[in-house]
Amino acid sequence: MKFASEFRDPKAAKALLAEIARVADKIGATKEKPIHIMEICGGHTHSIFRYGLDKLIHEGVEFIHGPGCPVCVLPRARVDECIEIAEREGVIFTTFGDAMRVPGSKKSLIQAKAEGADIRMVYSPLDALELARRNPEREVVFFGLGFETTTPSTALAIQQASREGLQNFSVFCNHITVPEPIKALLDDPHMCLDGFIGPGHVSMVIGIHPYDFIAEDYHKPIAVAGFEPLDLLQSVLMVLNQVAEGRAEVENQYARVVPEHGNPVSLAAIADVYERRPSFEWRGLGEIDASGLRIRPAYAAFDAEEKFGVGYAGVRTELKDPEGCACGAVMTGRMKPVDCPQFGRGCTPEMPLGALMVSSEGACAAYWQYGGARAREAAE
């Protein structure tokens, strides 16, 4: 399969693993004193476990799972606000499937749907636009969530709704940005990070220069990576080489997809529709300055927060994770999923306590899917 099989070649993987081992030995990385590399993106976490890279790589390299799962970082209060909108009379609430089973403080969207709320899974905000056209007597709300990867499509949908005058369409905006939480982690004196694997899909939109501060201000190396096993191995090697040579730079392993300066059409749509919030709440990290986006006043007619008086436009409630749930610690790299006392016990995909167990990019879901009971036994 072109552009996939060549990045899964066993012979090339063995060569990369051998070179990683050589460089790791050179810089003195050991199991007791490993090099800590954070993969920011949840998609990378799943690739690492899907291909067993955590088991194949030199024992002196430890992967730290970062806050790159947009569903996982969403606080429970925002899920509750989704449900509050969805349960209002006359509303059709639309969302990506990834968010359907994420628990709020009392229930999830899929449970609210089972109780009678008109909640529909869509594959694109354009599906929600079509629902608005077909149901002019109903309010159609799209749950806009995700990093810079999904932000352009929502922006383009809002622009289209404005052109058509679809006053019954709105977006509950929960779009967030990658650089700001990374800065928050780097400012945490308890975090021990030696380098980063940068997100591929986000970088396809924003380019590589938004990460310059990681190298320039914090002197940490970063390599933007693709999602195949050879992509990730090569990115690890690039980071290790920087450590060995005393460099701290932003390198682009995923140059076949990621342009240096991002996608100008996508960036223009984002700039037209959105502006920075003063701050936004992240699960496990709290409020982070300028880390979220909101809809500009010019498009206020399509802002569900303003239309329904929820979220930052209404009275906000800060909710802690359920007792024993360690989602915040796992998502910020302070704990491995198997170290959470609820993993595989009080928290399973069928009965989750937190979003990390049900999101397709969640670290707990990766451990469960590719380790299952064996992961729980390893922790014991």
Contacts in CASP RR format, 6 or more apart in sequence:
PFRMAT RR
TARGET T0000
AUTHOR 0000-0000-0000
METHOD contacts of the structure
MODEL  1
MKFASEFRDPKAAKALLAEIARVADKIGATKEKPIHIMEICGGHTHSIFR
YGLDKLIHEGVEFIHGPGCPVCVLPRARVDECIEIAEREGVIFTTFGDAM
RVPGSKKSLIQAKAEGADIRMVYSPLDALELARRNPEREVVFFGLGFETT
TPSTALAIQQASREGLQNFSVFCNHITVPEPIKALLDDPHMCLDGFIGPG
HVSMVIGIHPYDFIAEDYHKPIAVAGFEPLDLLQSVLMVLNQVAEGRAEV
ENQYARVVPEHGNPVSLAAIADVYERRPSFEWRGLGEIDASGLRIRPAYA
AFDAEEKFGVGYAGVRTELKDPEGCACGAVMTGRMKPVDCPQFGRGCTPE
MPLGALMVSSEGACAAYWQYGGARAREAAE
4 228 0 8 1.000
6 230 0 8 1.000
7 228 0 8 1.000
7 229 0 8 1.000
7 230 0 8 1.000
7 231 0 8 1.000
8 51 0 8 1.000
8 228 0 8 1.000
8 229 0 8 1.000
8 230 0 8 1.000
9 230 0 8 1.000
12 230 0 8 1.000
13 56 0 8 1.000
13 229 0 8 1.000
13 230 0 8 1.000
13 233 0 8 1.000
16 230 0 8 1.000
16 233 0 8 1.000
16 234 0 8 1.000
16 237 0 8 1.000
17 56 0 8 1.000
17 57 0 8 1.000
17 58 0 8 1.000
17 233 0 8 1.000
19 237 0 8 1.000
20 57 0 8 1.000
20 58 0 8 1.000
20 61 0 8 1.000
20 233 0 8 1.000
20 236 0 8 1.000
20 237 0 8 1.000
20 240 0 8 1.000
21 58 0 8 1.000
23 237 0 8 1.000
23 240 0 8 1.000
23 241 0 8 1.000
23 244 0 8 1.000
24 35 0 8 1.000
24 58 0 8 1.000
24 60 0 8 1.000
24 61 0 8 1.000
24 240 0 8 1.000
25 58 0 8 1.000
26 244 0 8 1.000
27 35 0 8 1.000
27 240 0 8 1.000
27 243 0 8 1.000
27 244 0 8 1.000
29 35 0 8 1.000
29 58 0 8 1.000
29 60 0 8 1.000
29 61 0 8 1.000
29 240 0 8 1.000
30 59 0 8 1.000
30 60 0 8 1.000
31 59 0 8 1.000
31 60 0 8 1.000
33 60 0 8 1.000
34 59 0 8 1.000
34 60 0 8 1.000
34 61 0 8 1.000
34 62 0 8 1.000
35 60 0 8 1.000
35 61 0 8 1.000
35 62 0 8 1.000
35 194 0 8 1.000
35 195 0 8 1.000
35 239 0 8 1.000
35 240 0 8 1.000
35 243 0 8 1.000
36 62 0 8 1.000
36 64 0 8 1.000
36 192 0 8 1.000
36 193 0 8 1.000
36 194 0 8 1.000
36 195 0 8 1.000
37 61 0 8 1.000
37 62 0 8 1.000
37 63 0 8 1.000
37 64 0 8 1.000
37 193 0 8 1.000
37 194 0 8 1.000
37 195 0 8 1.000
37 196 0 8 1.000
37 197 0 8 1.000
37 236 0 8 1.000
37 239 0 8 1.000
38 63 0 8 1.000
38 64 0 8 1.000
38 65 0 8 1.000
38 66 0 8 1.000
38 185 0 8 1.000
38 193 0 8 1.000
38 195 0 8 1.000
38 196 0 8 1.000
38 197 0 8 1.000
38 333 0 8 1.000
39 45 0 8 1.000
39 48 0 8 1.000
39 63 0 8 1.000
39 64 0 8 1.000
39 65 0 8 1.000
39 66 0 8 1.000
39 196 0 8 1.000
39 197 0 8 1.000
39 198 0 8 1.000
39 225 0 8 1.000
39 232 0 8 1.000
40 66 0 8 1.000
40 67 0 8 1.000
40 68 0 8 1.000
40 178 0 8 1.000
40 182 0 8 1.000
40 196 0 8 1.000
40 197 0 8 1.000
40 198 0 8 1.000
40 199 0 8 1.000
41 68 0 8 1.000
41 197 0 8 1.000
41 198 0 8 1.000
41 199 0 8 1.000
41 200 0 8 1.000
41 201 0 8 1.000
41 202 0 8 1.000
41 361 0 8 1.000
42 65 0 8 1.000
42 66 0 8 1.000
42 68 0 8 1.000
42 69 0 8 1.000
42 361 0 8 1.000
42 362 0 8 1.000
42 363 0 8 1.000
42 366 0 8 1.000
43 69 0 8 1.000
43 227 0 8 1.000
43 361 0 8 1.000
44 197 0 8 1.000
44 198 0 8 1.000
44 199 0 8 1.000
44 225 0 8 1.000
44 226 0 8 1.000
44 227 0 8 1.000
44 232 0 8 1.000
45 63 0 8 1.000
45 65 0 8 1.000
45 66 0 8 1.000
45 69 0 8 1.000
45 361 0 8 1.000
45 362 0 8 1.000
45 363 0 8 1.000
45 366 0 8 1.000
46 360 0 8 1.000
46 361 0 8 1.000
46 362 0 8 1.000
46 365 0 8 1.000
46 366 0 8 1.000
46 369 0 8 1.000
47 53 0 8 1.000
47 227 0 8 1.000
47 228 0 8 1.000
47 229 0 8 1.000
47 232 0 8 1.000
48 54 0 8 1.000
48 63 0 8 1.000
48 232 0 8 1.000
48 366 0 8 1.000
49 366 0 8 1.000
49 367 0 8 1.000
49 369 0 8 1.000
49 370 0 8 1.000
49 371 0 8 1.000
50 366 0 8 1.000
50 370 0 8 1.000
51 229 0 8 1.000
51 232 0 8 1.000
52 370 0 8 1.000
53 63 0 8 1.000
53 229 0 8 1.000
53 232 0 8 1.000
53 233 0 8 1.000
54 63 0 8 1.000
57 233 0 8 1.000
57 236 0 8 1.000
61 236 0 8 1.000
61 240 0 8 1.000
64 193 0 8 1.000
64 333 0 8 1.000
65 330 0 8 1.000
65 331 0 8 1.000
65 333 0 8 1.000
65 336 0 8 1.000
65 363 0 8 1.000
66 185 0 8 1.000
66 331 0 8 1.000
66 332 0 8 1.000
66 333 0 8 1.000
66 363 0 8 1.000
67 73 0 8 1.000
67 181 0 8 1.000
67 185 0 8 1.000
67 282 0 8 1.000
67 285 0 8 1.000
67 331 0 8 1.000
67 332 0 8 1.000
68 147 0 8 1.000
68 178 0 8 1.000
68 199 0 8 1.000
68 331 0 8 1.000
68 361 0 8 1.000
69 331 0 8 1.000
69 355 0 8 1.000
69 356 0 8 1.000
69 359 0 8 1.000
69 361 0 8 1.000
69 362 0 8 1.000
69 363 0 8 1.000
70 145 0 8 1.000
70 146 0 8 1.000
70 147 0 8 1.000
70 150 0 8 1.000
70 174 0 8 1.000
70 176 0 8 1.000
70 361 0 8 1.000
71 98 0 8 1.000
71 99 0 8 1.000
71 102 0 8 1.000
71 145 0 8 1.000
71 146 0 8 1.000
71 355 0 8 1.000
71 359 0 8 1.000
71 361 0 8 1.000
71 362 0 8 1.000
72 283 0 8 1.000
72 327 0 8 1.000
72 331 0 8 1.000
72 355 0 8 1.000
72 356 0 8 1.000
72 359 0 8 1.000
72 361 0 8 1.000
72 362 0 8 1.000
72 363 0 8 1.000
73 176 0 8 1.000
73 181 0 8 1.000
73 282 0 8 1.000
73 283 0 8 1.000
73 284 0 8 1.000
73 285 0 8 1.000
73 331 0 8 1.000
74 99 0 8 1.000
74 102 0 8 1.000
74 145 0 8 1.000
74 174 0 8 1.000
74 283 0 8 1.000
74 355 0 8 1.000
75 281 0 8 1.000
75 282 0 8 1.000
75 283 0 8 1.000
75 286 0 8 1.000
75 318 0 8 1.000
75 319 0 8 1.000
76 103 0 8 1.000
76 104 0 8 1.000
76 105 0 8 1.000
76 283 0 8 1.000
76 319 0 8 1.000
76 321 0 8 1.000
77 105 0 8 1.000
77 281 0 8 1.000
77 311 0 8 1.000
77 316 0 8 1.000
77 317 0 8 1.000
77 318 0 8 1.000
77 319 0 8 1.000
78 174 0 8 1.000
78 281 0 8 1.000
78 311 0 8 1.000
79 99 0 8 1.000
79 102 0 8 1.000
79 103 0 8 1.000
79 104 0 8 1.000
79 105 0 8 1.000
79 108 0 8 1.000
79 109 0 8 1.000
80 104 0 8 1.000
80 105 0 8 1.000
80 106 0 8 1.000
80 317 0 8 1.000
80 319 0 8 1.000
81 172 0 8 1.000
81 310 0 8 1.000
81 311 0 8 1.000
82 93 0 8 1.000
82 95 0 8 1.000
82 99 0 8 1.000
82 109 0 8 1.000
82 143 0 8 1.000
82 172 0 8 1.000
83 104 0 8 1.000
83 106 0 8 1.000
83 107 0 8 1.000
83 109 0 8 1.000
83 112 0 8 1.000
83 117 0 8 1.000
84 308 0 8 1.000
84 310 0 8 1.000
85 91 0 8 1.000
85 93 0 8 1.000
85 141 0 8 1.000
85 172 0 8 1.000
85 304 0 8 1.000
85 308 0 8 1.000
85 310 0 8 1.000
86 93 0 8 1.000
86 109 0 8 1.000
86 112 0 8 1.000
86 113 0 8 1.000
86 117 0 8 1.000
86 118 0 8 1.000
86 119 0 8 1.000
86 141 0 8 1.000
87 112 0 8 1.000
87 117 0 8 1.000
88 139 0 8 1.000
88 308 0 8 1.000
90 118 0 8 1.000
90 138 0 8 1.000
90 139 0 8 1.000
91 117 0 8 1.000
91 118 0 8 1.000
91 138 0 8 1.000
91 139 0 8 1.000
91 140 0 8 1.000
91 141 0 8 1.000
92 118 0 8 1.000
92 120 0 8 1.000
92 131 0 8 1.000
92 135 0 8 1.000
92 138 0 8 1.000
92 139 0 8 1.000
92 140 0 8 1.000
92 141 0 8 1.000
93 109 0 8 1.000
93 117 0 8 1.000
93 118 0 8 1.000
93 119 0 8 1.000
93 120 0 8 1.000
93 141 0 8 1.000
93 143 0 8 1.000
94 119 0 8 1.000
94 120 0 8 1.000
94 121 0 8 1.000
94 122 0 8 1.000
94 127 0 8 1.000
94 128 0 8 1.000
94 131 0 8 1.000
94 140 0 8 1.000
94 141 0 8 1.000
94 142 0 8 1.000
94 143 0 8 1.000
95 109 0 8 1.000
95 119 0 8 1.000
95 120 0 8 1.000
95 121 0 8 1.000
95 122 0 8 1.000
95 142 0 8 1.000
95 143 0 8 1.000
95 144 0 8 1.000
96 121 0 8 1.000
96 122 0 8 1.000
96 123 0 8 1.000
96 143 0 8 1.000
96 145 0 8 1.000
97 121 0 8 1.000
98 359 0 8 1.000
98 360 0 8 1.000
98 361 0 8 1.000
99 109 0 8 1.000
99 143 0 8 1.000
99 145 0 8 1.000
100 108 0 8 1.000
100 109 0 8 1.000
100 110 0 8 1.000
100 113 0 8 1.000
100 119 0 8 1.000
100 121 0 8 1.000
101 108 0 8 1.000
101 109 0 8 1.000
101 110 0 8 1.000
101 352 0 8 1.000
101 358 0 8 1.000
102 108 0 8 1.000
102 109 0 8 1.000
102 352 0 8 1.000
102 354 0 8 1.000
102 355 0 8 1.000
102 358 0 8 1.000
102 359 0 8 1.000
103 352 0 8 1.000
103 353 0 8 1.000
103 354 0 8 1.000
103 355 0 8 1.000
104 319 0 8 1.000
105 319 0 8 1.000
107 115 0 8 1.000
109 117 0 8 1.000
109 119 0 8 1.000
110 119 0 8 1.000
112 119 0 8 1.000
113 119 0 8 1.000
120 131 0 8 1.000
122 128 0 8 1.000
122 131 0 8 1.000
122 142 0 8 1.000
124 153 0 8 1.000
124 157 0 8 1.000
125 142 0 8 1.000
125 144 0 8 1.000
125 153 0 8 1.000
125 154 0 8 1.000
125 156 0 8 1.000
125 157 0 8 1.000
125 171 0 8 1.000
126 153 0 8 1.000
126 157 0 8 1.000
126 160 0 8 1.000
128 140 0 8 1.000
128 141 0 8 1.000
128 142 0 8 1.000
128 157 0 8 1.000
128 169 0 8 1.000
129 140 0 8 1.000
129 157 0 8 1.000
129 160 0 8 1.000
129 161 0 8 1.000
129 166 0 8 1.000
129 169 0 8 1.000
131 138 0 8 1.000
131 140 0 8 1.000
132 138 0 8 1.000
132 140 0 8 1.000
132 161 0 8 1.000
132 166 0 8 1.000
132 168 0 8 1.000
132 169 0 8 1.000
133 164 0 8 1.000
133 166 0 8 1.000
135 168 0 8 1.000
136 168 0 8 1.000
137 168 0 8 1.000
138 168 0 8 1.000
139 168 0 8 1.000
139 170 0 8 1.000
139 307 0 8 1.000
140 168 0 8 1.000
140 169 0 8 1.000
140 170 0 8 1.000
141 170 0 8 1.000
141 171 0 8 1.000
141 172 0 8 1.000
141 304 0 8 1.000
141 308 0 8 1.000
142 154 0 8 1.000
142 157 0 8 1.000
142 169 0 8 1.000
142 170 0 8 1.000
142 171 0 8 1.000
142 172 0 8 1.000
143 172 0 8 1.000
143 174 0 8 1.000
144 150 0 8 1.000
144 154 0 8 1.000
144 171 0 8 1.000
144 172 0 8 1.000
144 173 0 8 1.000
144 174 0 8 1.000
144 175 0 8 1.000
145 174 0 8 1.000
145 175 0 8 1.000
145 176 0 8 1.000
146 174 0 8 1.000
146 175 0 8 1.000
146 176 0 8 1.000
147 175 0 8 1.000
147 176 0 8 1.000
147 177 0 8 1.000
147 178 0 8 1.000
147 199 0 8 1.000
147 202 0 8 1.000
148 175 0 8 1.000
148 177 0 8 1.000
148 178 0 8 1.000
148 202 0 8 1.000
148 205 0 8 1.000
148 206 0 8 1.000
148 270 0 8 1.000
149 201 0 8 1.000
149 202 0 8 1.000
149 204 0 8 1.000
149 205 0 8 1.000
150 175 0 8 1.000
151 175 0 8 1.000
151 205 0 8 1.000
151 266 0 8 1.000
151 270 0 8 1.000
151 274 0 8 1.000
151 293 0 8 1.000
152 205 0 8 1.000
152 263 0 8 1.000
152 265 0 8 1.000
152 266 0 8 1.000
152 267 0 8 1.000
152 269 0 8 1.000
152 270 0 8 1.000
154 171 0 8 1.000
154 173 0 8 1.000
154 175 0 8 1.000
154 273 0 8 1.000
155 269 0 8 1.000
155 270 0 8 1.000
155 272 0 8 1.000
155 273 0 8 1.000
155 274 0 8 1.000
156 269 0 8 1.000
157 169 0 8 1.000
157 171 0 8 1.000
158 171 0 8 1.000
158 273 0 8 1.000
158 295 0 8 1.000
158 299 0 8 1.000
158 302 0 8 1.000
159 269 0 8 1.000
159 272 0 8 1.000
159 273 0 8 1.000
161 169 0 8 1.000
161 302 0 8 1.000
162 299 0 8 1.000
162 301 0 8 1.000
162 302 0 8 1.000
167 301 0 8 1.000
169 302 0 8 1.000
170 301 0 8 1.000
170 302 0 8 1.000
170 303 0 8 1.000
170 304 0 8 1.000
170 307 0 8 1.000
171 295 0 8 1.000
171 302 0 8 1.000
171 303 0 8 1.000
171 304 0 8 1.000
172 304 0 8 1.000
172 305 0 8 1.000
172 310 0 8 1.000
173 274 0 8 1.000
173 293 0 8 1.000
173 294 0 8 1.000
173 295 0 8 1.000
173 303 0 8 1.000
173 304 0 8 1.000
173 305 0 8 1.000
175 274 0 8 1.000
175 292 0 8 1.000
175 293 0 8 1.000
176 280 0 8 1.000
176 282 0 8 1.000
176 291 0 8 1.000
176 292 0 8 1.000
176 293 0 8 1.000
177 290 0 8 1.000
177 291 0 8 1.000
177 292 0 8 1.000
177 293 0 8 1.000
178 199 0 8 1.000
178 202 0 8 1.000
178 206 0 8 1.000
178 210 0 8 1.000
179 210 0 8 1.000
179 211 0 8 1.000
179 213 0 8 1.000
180 288 0 8 1.000
180 289 0 8 1.000
180 290 0 8 1.000
180 291 0 8 1.000
180 292 0 8 1.000
181 282 0 8 1.000
181 285 0 8 1.000
181 288 0 8 1.000
181 291 0 8 1.000
182 196 0 8 1.000
182 211 0 8 1.000
182 214 0 8 1.000
183 213 0 8 1.000
184 285 0 8 1.000
184 288 0 8 1.000
184 291 0 8 1.000
185 191 0 8 1.000
185 193 0 8 1.000
185 285 0 8 1.000
185 332 0 8 1.000
186 193 0 8 1.000
186 214 0 8 1.000
186 218 0 8 1.000
186 220 0 8 1.000
190 334 0 8 1.000
191 332 0 8 1.000
191 333 0 8 1.000
191 334 0 8 1.000
193 220 0 8 1.000
194 220 0 8 1.000
194 221 0 8 1.000
194 239 0 8 1.000
194 243 0 8 1.000
195 220 0 8 1.000
195 221 0 8 1.000
195 222 0 8 1.000
195 239 0 8 1.000
195 243 0 8 1.000
196 211 0 8 1.000
196 214 0 8 1.000
196 220 0 8 1.000
196 221 0 8 1.000
196 222 0 8 1.000
196 223 0 8 1.000
196 239 0 8 1.000
197 222 0 8 1.000
197 223 0 8 1.000
197 224 0 8 1.000
197 225 0 8 1.000
197 232 0 8 1.000
197 235 0 8 1.000
197 236 0 8 1.000
197 239 0 8 1.000
198 211 0 8 1.000
198 222 0 8 1.000
198 223 0 8 1.000
198 224 0 8 1.000
198 225 0 8 1.000
198 235 0 8 1.000
199 224 0 8 1.000
200 224 0 8 1.000
200 225 0 8 1.000
200 226 0 8 1.000
200 227 0 8 1.000
200 254 0 8 1.000
200 257 0 8 1.000
200 258 0 8 1.000
203 211 0 8 1.000
203 224 0 8 1.000
203 252 0 8 1.000
203 254 0 8 1.000
203 258 0 8 1.000
203 262 0 8 1.000
204 254 0 8 1.000
204 257 0 8 1.000
204 258 0 8 1.000
204 259 0 8 1.000
204 262 0 8 1.000
204 263 0 8 1.000
205 262 0 8 1.000
205 263 0 8 1.000
205 266 0 8 1.000
205 267 0 8 1.000
205 270 0 8 1.000
206 262 0 8 1.000
206 267 0 8 1.000
207 258 0 8 1.000
207 259 0 8 1.000
207 260 0 8 1.000
207 261 0 8 1.000
207 262 0 8 1.000
207 263 0 8 1.000
208 224 0 8 1.000
208 250 0 8 1.000
208 252 0 8 1.000
208 258 0 8 1.000
208 260 0 8 1.000
209 250 0 8 1.000
209 260 0 8 1.000
209 261 0 8 1.000
211 222 0 8 1.000
211 224 0 8 1.000
211 250 0 8 1.000
212 250 0 8 1.000
214 220 0 8 1.000
214 222 0 8 1.000
214 248 0 8 1.000
214 250 0 8 1.000
215 221 0 8 1.000
215 222 0 8 1.000
215 248 0 8 1.000
215 249 0 8 1.000
215 250 0 8 1.000
216 248 0 8 1.000
218 248 0 8 1.000
219 248 0 8 1.000
220 248 0 8 1.000
221 238 0 8 1.000
221 239 0 8 1.000
221 242 0 8 1.000
221 243 0 8 1.000
221 247 0 8 1.000
221 248 0 8 1.000
221 249 0 8 1.000
221 251 0 8 1.000
222 239 0 8 1.000
222 249 0 8 1.000
222 250 0 8 1.000
222 251 0 8 1.000
223 234 0 8 1.000
223 235 0 8 1.000
223 236 0 8 1.000
223 238 0 8 1.000
223 239 0 8 1.000
223 251 0 8 1.000
223 252 0 8 1.000
223 253 0 8 1.000
224 235 0 8 1.000
224 250 0 8 1.000
224 251 0 8 1.000
224 252 0 8 1.000
224 253 0 8 1.000
224 254 0 8 1.000
224 258 0 8 1.000
225 231 0 8 1.000
225 232 0 8 1.000
225 234 0 8 1.000
225 235 0 8 1.000
225 253 0 8 1.000
225 254 0 8 1.000
226 232 0 8 1.000
226 235 0 8 1.000
226 253 0 8 1.000
226 254 0 8 1.000
226 257 0 8 1.000
231 253 0 8 1.000
231 254 0 8 1.000
234 253 0 8 1.000
235 253 0 8 1.000
238 251 0 8 1.000
238 253 0 8 1.000
241 247 0 8 1.000
242 248 0 8 1.000
242 249 0 8 1.000
242 251 0 8 1.000
252 258 0 8 1.000
252 260 0 8 1.000
270 293 0 8 1.000
272 296 0 8 1.000
273 295 0 8 1.000
273 296 0 8 1.000
273 299 0 8 1.000
274 293 0 8 1.000
274 294 0 8 1.000
274 295 0 8 1.000
274 296 0 8 1.000
275 293 0 8 1.000
275 294 0 8 1.000
275 296 0 8 1.000
276 290 0 8 1.000
276 292 0 8 1.000
276 293 0 8 1.000
276 294 0 8 1.000
277 290 0 8 1.000
277 291 0 8 1.000
277 292 0 8 1.000
277 293 0 8 1.000
277 294 0 8 1.000
277 312 0 8 1.000
278 289 0 8 1.000
278 290 0 8 1.000
279 287 0 8 1.000
279 288 0 8 1.000
279 289 0 8 1.000
279 290 0 8 1.000
279 291 0 8 1.000
279 292 0 8 1.000
280 287 0 8 1.000
280 288 0 8 1.000
280 291 0 8 1.000
280 292 0 8 1.000
281 287 0 8 1.000
281 288 0 8 1.000
281 318 0 8 1.000
282 288 0 8 1.000
282 291 0 8 1.000
283 321 0 8 1.000
283 327 0 8 1.000
283 328 0 8 1.000
283 331 0 8 1.000
283 355 0 8 1.000
284 327 0 8 1.000
284 328 0 8 1.000
284 329 0 8 1.000
284 331 0 8 1.000
284 332 0 8 1.000
285 328 0 8 1.000
285 332 0 8 1.000
294 303 0 8 1.000
294 305 0 8 1.000
294 312 0 8 1.000
295 302 0 8 1.000
295 303 0 8 1.000
295 305 0 8 1.000
295 306 0 8 1.000
300 306 0 8 1.000
301 307 0 8 1.000
303 313 0 8 1.000
304 310 0 8 1.000
305 311 0 8 1.000
305 312 0 8 1.000
305 313 0 8 1.000
305 314 0 8 1.000
306 313 0 8 1.000
321 327 0 8 1.000
321 328 0 8 1.000
321 353 0 8 1.000
321 354 0 8 1.000
322 353 0 8 1.000
322 354 0 8 1.000
324 340 0 8 1.000
324 341 0 8 1.000
324 342 0 8 1.000
324 353 0 8 1.000
325 340 0 8 1.000
325 342 0 8 1.000
325 347 0 8 1.000
325 353 0 8 1.000
325 354 0 8 1.000
326 335 0 8 1.000
326 339 0 8 1.000
326 340 0 8 1.000
326 341 0 8 1.000
326 342 0 8 1.000
327 353 0 8 1.000
327 354 0 8 1.000
327 355 0 8 1.000
327 356 0 8 1.000
327 364 0 8 1.000
328 334 0 8 1.000
329 335 0 8 1.000
329 340 0 8 1.000
330 336 0 8 1.000
330 337 0 8 1.000
330 340 0 8 1.000
330 356 0 8 1.000
330 363 0 8 1.000
330 364 0 8 1.000
331 356 0 8 1.000
331 363 0 8 1.000
336 367 0 8 1.000
336 379 0 8 1.000
337 343 0 8 1.000
337 356 0 8 1.000
337 363 0 8 1.000
337 364 0 8 1.000
337 366 0 8 1.000
337 367 0 8 1.000
337 368 0 8 1.000
337 375 0 8 1.000
338 367 0 8 1.000
338 375 0 8 1.000
338 376 0 8 1.000
338 378 0 8 1.000
338 379 0 8 1.000
339 379 0 8 1.000
340 347 0 8 1.000
340 364 0 8 1.000
342 353 0 8 1.000
343 364 0 8 1.000
343 367 0 8 1.000
343 368 0 8 1.000
343 375 0 8 1.000
343 376 0 8 1.000
343 379 0 8 1.000
344 368 0 8 1.000
344 372 0 8 1.000
344 376 0 8 1.000
345 376 0 8 1.000
346 353 0 8 1.000
347 353 0 8 1.000
347 354 0 8 1.000
347 357 0 8 1.000
347 364 0 8 1.000
348 357 0 8 1.000
348 368 0 8 1.000
349 357 0 8 1.000
349 358 0 8 1.000
349 365 0 8 1.000
349 368 0 8 1.000
352 358 0 8 1.000
354 364 0 8 1.000
355 362 0 8 1.000
356 362 0 8 1.000
356 363 0 8 1.000
356 364 0 8 1.000
356 365 0 8 1.000
357 364 0 8 1.000
357 365 0 8 1.000
357 368 0 8 1.000
358 365 0 8 1.000
359 365 0 8 1.000
367 375 0 8 1.000
368 375 0 8 1.000
END
